[in-house]
Amino acid sequence: VAPAAHAQRQLGNKKGPASKIYVAETKGDTQIQTGDKIYSAQQATAFDASGTVIETKENAHNAFVYSNGTGMYVDQNSRVEITRFQQEPFLPDRNKDALVEPSISVSDVLVARGAIGICTSRLISGSSMSYSTPHATLHIRGGRIAIETLPDRTIIDLLEGDLTVRSSREDVGGQVLRPGERAVVHPGAAGEAPSVTIEPIPPEVLSIVEARVNVACNARRTVS
């Protein structure tokens, strides 16, 4: 809580290259809503990230890069809502290493349906990254992650890095996922808590998971 609160005090609506999301790759029919305007996705365009909604249609996919260096792949028939993405202005004397984010950032993103891949920079002290679905919340500390939201469950695959999965507000501690592991979260029946199953990523789906994440990682290399 403390790092996120610290970041919120310092962040705000600031002009400049921070707090943006960039379209690195696009294929098929994708709509991007920002504010009260709706656009068709076009490569090499940028938007203020907070409040942006990305919706892909059948046979469409996109790759985005946040201004903190995190890449995100959005597969077909997906809806991603960036509830909040705020980032401090870049400092002139910041670490220029592309593997490290250039300033403190706070991310809150909802994967309402569909599948995404995430490839992060190394988050600096004070940053926080949270992705949620209708069934779970992920607190990400960096790495290569795939998330799939289905009507009856959420699937989280961790290829690299580490994260904590929480299935409900009552699940205070959550469960830590390790590289090579998959978490499957099912909503509970009426009055029952959701269930979380941790298992190795099945070999038969590993190539699909890696492909989603690799697109996100490759997108990071195209935006500076």
Summary of the structure (lengths in Angstrom):
residues: 224
radius of gyration: 16.7
end to end distance: 30.2
largest distance: 53.8
contacts: 758
relative contact order: 0.15
helix: 13%
strand: 48%
